[in-house]
């Protein structure tokens, strides 16, 4: 039986990146701080407490190519 490959999405939430790239080895707060510091590219949708952070799929793909990513092959 052929395994299905997971498709790369255009954007990921910080929670997804935490699992896919960092294998839950860092905290969500650390990941969000890296986003705020500009160490991880992101786009913020909305304003205030209801805003949503999205991280480009290109970043996840780059991390995968560098060997940091798990879960996508």
Secondary structure, DSSP 4 states (H G I P E B T S, - for coil): -PPPPPPPPSEE-HHHHHHHTTTT-S-HHHHHHHHHTTSS--EEESSGGG-EEEEEHHHHHHHHHTT---S--
